[in-house]
């Protein structure tokens, strides 16, 4: 069953990659790269863009492009607590909802905030100099991995020469061709995918612990499963007694000490791990693929 799911998923990811390459070839990307290199940057987003916005934030943060770390804020917090007090910052806004786009434009004009807006649904009157419309077809999985790939690749390409390390070059090569590894990756994680699919299909209560940079992917992709409880992995140090059976730790190799603590306290038999042992910057992309495989498998169980 899983083999058929993975075959279709691999083909889908390759098509998404091709579509992302088309968008990356557009001349307008040069303007976005200028914003990505700004000294002070705010990333704001409407709810449907939380995953790609988070991916962008952690990619920028990981490579310390600026003296000032970027600020990540949903639109509701941005307009009340951030924008009025950060006049010297530039803004990249990932916004699709027309009910947010209109006040966003008004806000930009009134406060004279230096803002670049990326959207799938720009009305004609809003297609100004610092806006770009990008449309990725498909459902939740397709849109989120396409936007995350697009922003990750664009960010890595925009890095100044002094931080274009071997790590950056390897990451670029890796995520630009992520479709090539889908089959091998899912084969390697067969047991973990099948375990998660079983939990999803049976709709049993389960606890998923993960580092902060992976939480948006897990929360977003599993939002329809009401019995799944998602927590930051660091909460185990103060809340370990509330976790019972069906505990899944999702992590990279960096969080090995936290995973070891959970296994020791809860017992090895009560804890399953999904160790996405890649660079933490690309880990959200791989995790989207693994969870999507489990969800598709669960539909046929």
C-alpha positions as CSV (number, residue, x, y, z in Angstrom):
1,X,0.0,0.0,0.0
2,X,2.7,2.5,1.0
3,X,4.7,1.8,-2.3
4,X,1.8,3.1,-4.4
5,X,1.3,6.1,-2.1
6,X,5.0,7.0,-2.4
7,X,5.1,6.5,-6.2
8,X,2.3,9.1,-6.6
9,X,3.9,11.4,-4.0
10,X,7.3,11.4,-5.7
11,X,5.7,12.3,-9.0
12,X,3.8,15.1,-7.4
13,X,6.9,16.5,-5.7
14,X,8.8,16.5,-9.0
15,X,6.0,18.4,-10.7
16,X,6.0,20.9,-7.8
17,X,9.8,21.3,-8.2
18,X,9.4,22.1,-11.9
19,X,6.7,24.7,-11.1
20,X,9.0,26.3,-8.4
21,X,11.8,26.6,-10.9
22,X,9.5,28.5,-13.2
23,X,8.8,31.0,-10.5
24,X,12.4,31.3,-9.5
25,X,13.3,32.3,-13.1
26,X,11.2,35.5,-12.9
27,X,13.0,38.8,-12.9
28,X,10.9,40.1,-10.0
29,X,12.8,37.7,-7.6
30,X,15.7,40.2,-7.7
31,X,13.5,42.7,-5.8
32,X,12.6,40.1,-3.2
33,X,16.2,39.2,-2.7
34,X,16.9,42.8,-2.0
35,X,14.4,42.7,0.9
36,X,15.9,39.4,2.2
37,X,19.2,41.1,2.5
38,X,17.8,44.1,4.5
39,X,19.5,44.7,7.8
40,X,16.2,44.8,9.7
41,X,13.3,42.6,8.5
42,X,9.9,41.6,9.6
43,X,8.0,38.6,8.2
44,X,4.3,38.8,8.6
45,X,1.6,36.4,7.3
46,X,-2.0,35.5,7.1
47,X,-3.0,32.1,8.7
48,X,-2.8,30.0,5.5
49,X,0.9,31.1,5.0
50,X,2.1,30.2,8.5
51,X,4.2,27.2,7.3
52,X,6.2,28.9,4.5
53,X,6.5,32.1,6.6
54,X,8.0,30.0,9.4
55,X,10.3,28.2,6.9
56,X,11.5,31.6,5.7
57,X,12.1,32.9,9.2
58,X,14.2,29.9,10.3
59,X,16.3,29.9,7.1
60,X,17.1,33.5,7.6
61,X,17.8,33.0,11.3
62,X,20.0,30.0,10.8
63,X,22.6,31.9,8.7
64,X,22.6,35.1,10.8
65,X,22.4,37.3,7.7
66,X,21.8,40.4,9.7
67,X,23.0,42.0,12.9
68,X,19.3,42.1,13.9
69,X,17.5,38.8,13.8
70,X,14.3,38.8,11.7
71,X,10.9,39.2,13.4
72,X,8.2,36.7,12.7
73,X,4.6,37.8,13.4
74,X,1.1,36.9,12.3
75,X,-0.8,39.8,10.7
76,X,-2.9,40.3,13.9
77,X,0.2,40.9,16.0
78,X,2.0,42.8,13.3
79,X,-0.5,45.6,13.0
80,X,-1.0,46.1,16.8
81,X,2.4,45.4,18.5
82,X,5.1,45.5,15.8
83,X,4.5,47.8,12.8
84,X,3.8,51.0,14.7
85,X,7.1,50.7,16.7
86,X,9.5,49.4,14.1
87,X,9.6,52.2,11.5
88,X,13.1,51.4,10.4
89,X,12.3,47.8,9.5
90,X,11.4,46.4,6.1
91,X,8.5,43.9,5.8
92,X,7.9,40.8,3.7
93,X,4.2,40.0,3.9
94,X,2.8,36.6,2.8
95,X,-0.9,37.3,2.5
96,X,-3.6,35.7,0.4
97,X,-6.8,36.6,2.2
98,X,-8.4,39.6,0.5
99,X,-9.8,40.7,3.9
100,X,-6.3,41.1,5.1
101,X,-4.7,42.4,1.9
102,X,-6.9,45.5,1.7
103,X,-6.0,46.8,5.3
104,X,-2.4,45.7,4.7
105,X,-2.2,48.1,1.7
106,X,-3.9,50.9,3.7
107,X,-1.5,50.3,6.6
108,X,1.5,50.4,4.4
109,X,0.4,53.7,2.9
110,X,-0.5,55.4,6.1
111,X,2.6,54.4,8.1
112,X,4.9,54.5,5.0
113,X,6.2,51.0,5.9
114,X,8.7,49.6,3.3
115,X,6.8,46.4,2.4
116,X,7.0,43.7,-0.2
117,X,3.8,41.6,-0.5
118,X,3.7,38.1,-1.9
119,X,0.3,36.7,-2.6
120,X,-1.7,34.3,-4.7
121,X,-4.7,36.6,-5.0
122,X,-3.6,40.2,-5.8
123,X,-6.5,42.4,-7.1
124,X,-5.5,44.5,-10.1
125,X,-5.5,47.7,-8.2
126,X,-3.0,46.3,-5.7
127,X,-0.4,45.2,-8.3
128,X,2.1,47.8,-7.4
129,X,5.9,48.0,-7.6
130,X,6.6,46.0,-4.5
131,X,4.2,43.1,-4.9
132,X,4.4,39.8,-6.7
133,X,1.6,37.3,-7.5
134,X,2.5,33.6,-7.4
135,X,0.0,30.9,-8.0
136,X,0.8,27.3,-7.0
137,X,-1.9,24.8,-7.9
138,X,-3.2,22.0,-5.7
139,X,-4.3,21.5,-2.1
140,X,-2.7,22.0,1.3
141,X,0.3,19.8,0.7
142,X,1.1,21.1,-2.7
143,X,0.8,24.8,-1.8
144,X,2.8,24.6,1.4
145,X,5.7,22.6,0.1
146,X,5.8,24.7,-3.1
147,X,5.9,28.0,-1.2
148,X,8.4,26.7,1.3
149,X,10.7,25.4,-1.4
150,X,10.4,28.7,-3.3
151,X,11.3,30.8,-0.3
152,X,14.0,28.5,1.0
153,X,15.8,28.4,-2.4
154,X,15.4,32.2,-2.9
155,X,16.8,32.9,0.6
156,X,19.8,30.7,0.2
157,X,20.6,32.2,-3.2
158,X,20.3,35.7,-1.7
159,X,23.0,35.1,0.9
160,X,26.0,37.3,0.7
161,X,29.3,35.8,-0.4
162,X,30.8,35.8,3.1
163,X,28.1,33.4,4.3
164,X,27.9,31.2,1.2
165,X,29.5,28.3,2.9
166,X,29.7,24.7,1.9
167,X,26.7,24.1,4.0
168,X,24.7,26.6,2.0
169,X,25.8,25.2,-1.3
170,X,24.9,21.6,-0.1
171,X,21.5,22.8,1.1
172,X,20.8,24.5,-2.2
173,X,21.7,21.4,-4.2
174,X,19.7,19.2,-1.9
175,X,16.4,21.0,-1.8
176,X,16.5,22.0,-5.4
177,X,16.3,18.3,-6.2
178,X,14.3,17.0,-3.3
179,X,12.0,15.1,-5.6
180,X,14.8,12.7,-6.4
181,X,15.0,11.4,-2.8
182,X,11.3,11.0,-2.0
183,X,11.2,7.3,-2.8
184,X,14.4,6.4,-0.9
185,X,13.5,8.6,2.0
186,X,10.0,7.0,2.4
187,X,11.6,3.6,2.1
188,X,14.0,4.5,4.9
189,X,11.1,5.8,7.1
190,X,8.7,3.0,6.2
191,X,8.2,1.9,9.8
192,X,7.7,5.5,11.1
193,X,5.2,6.3,8.3
194,X,3.2,3.1,8.9
195,X,3.1,3.8,12.7
196,X,1.8,7.4,12.2
197,X,-0.7,6.2,9.5
198,X,-2.1,3.6,12.0
199,X,-2.6,6.3,14.7
200,X,-4.3,8.6,12.2
201,X,-6.5,5.9,10.8
202,X,-7.6,4.7,14.2
203,X,-8.1,8.2,15.5
204,X,-6.5,7.4,18.8
205,X,-5.0,9.9,21.2
206,X,-1.3,10.6,20.7
207,X,1.2,13.1,21.8
208,X,3.7,14.6,19.3
209,X,6.8,16.3,20.7
210,X,9.0,18.4,18.3
211,X,11.3,21.4,18.3
212,X,9.8,24.8,17.6
213,X,10.9,25.0,14.0
214,X,9.0,21.8,13.1
215,X,5.8,22.6,15.0
216,X,4.1,24.7,12.2
217,X,4.4,21.7,9.8
218,X,3.0,19.2,12.3
219,X,0.2,21.5,13.6
220,X,-0.8,22.5,10.1
221,X,-0.7,19.1,8.5
222,X,-2.5,17.3,11.4
223,X,-4.9,20.0,12.3
224,X,-7.9,17.9,11.3
225,X,-7.0,15.1,13.8
226,X,-8.6,16.2,17.0
227,X,-6.9,13.5,19.1
228,X,-3.4,14.5,18.2
229,X,-1.8,16.7,20.9
230,X,1.3,18.7,19.7
231,X,3.9,20.1,22.1
232,X,7.3,21.8,22.0
233,X,9.8,19.1,22.8
234,X,11.4,21.2,25.5
235,X,8.1,20.9,27.5
236,X,9.1,17.4,28.5
237,X,11.3,18.8,31.3
238,X,8.4,20.3,33.1
239,X,5.4,18.2,31.8
240,X,6.8,14.7,31.4
241,X,4.1,13.2,33.7
242,X,1.2,14.2,31.5
243,X,2.5,12.2,28.5
244,X,1.3,8.6,28.5
245,X,1.1,6.1,25.6
246,X,1.4,6.9,21.9
247,X,4.2,9.4,22.3
248,X,6.0,10.4,19.1
249,X,9.1,12.4,19.1
250,X,9.8,14.2,15.8
251,X,13.3,15.7,15.7
252,X,16.6,16.0,13.9
253,X,20.0,14.8,15.2
254,X,20.5,18.1,17.0
255,X,17.8,17.2,19.6
256,X,19.2,13.7,20.4
257,X,19.6,14.7,24.1
258,X,15.9,15.6,24.4
259,X,14.8,12.4,22.6
260,X,17.0,10.4,25.0
261,X,15.4,12.0,28.0
262,X,11.9,11.2,26.8
263,X,12.8,7.6,26.1
264,X,14.4,7.2,29.5
265,X,11.5,8.8,31.4
266,X,8.6,7.2,29.6
267,X,10.2,3.9,28.6
268,X,11.5,2.8,25.3
269,X,8.4,0.8,24.5
270,X,6.1,3.9,24.9
271,X,8.0,6.2,22.6
272,X,8.3,6.2,18.8
273,X,10.8,8.6,17.1
274,X,10.8,10.1,13.7
275,X,14.4,11.3,13.3
276,X,14.6,13.5,10.2
277,X,18.4,13.4,10.2
278,X,19.1,16.2,7.8
279,X,20.0,19.9,8.2
280,X,17.5,21.6,10.5
281,X,16.9,24.2,7.7
282,X,15.6,21.6,5.3
283,X,14.0,19.3,7.9
284,X,10.5,21.0,7.6
285,X,10.4,20.1,3.8
286,X,11.2,16.5,4.4
287,X,8.7,16.3,7.3
288,X,5.9,17.6,5.0
289,X,6.6,14.7,2.7
290,X,6.6,12.1,5.4
291,X,3.4,13.3,7.1
292,X,1.7,13.5,3.7
293,X,2.7,9.9,3.0
294,X,1.3,8.8,6.3
295,X,-2.0,10.7,5.7
296,X,-2.5,9.2,2.3
297,X,-1.8,5.8,3.6
298,X,-4.2,6.2,6.5
299,X,-7.0,6.9,4.1
300,X,-6.7,3.4,2.7
301,X,-6.4,1.5,6.0
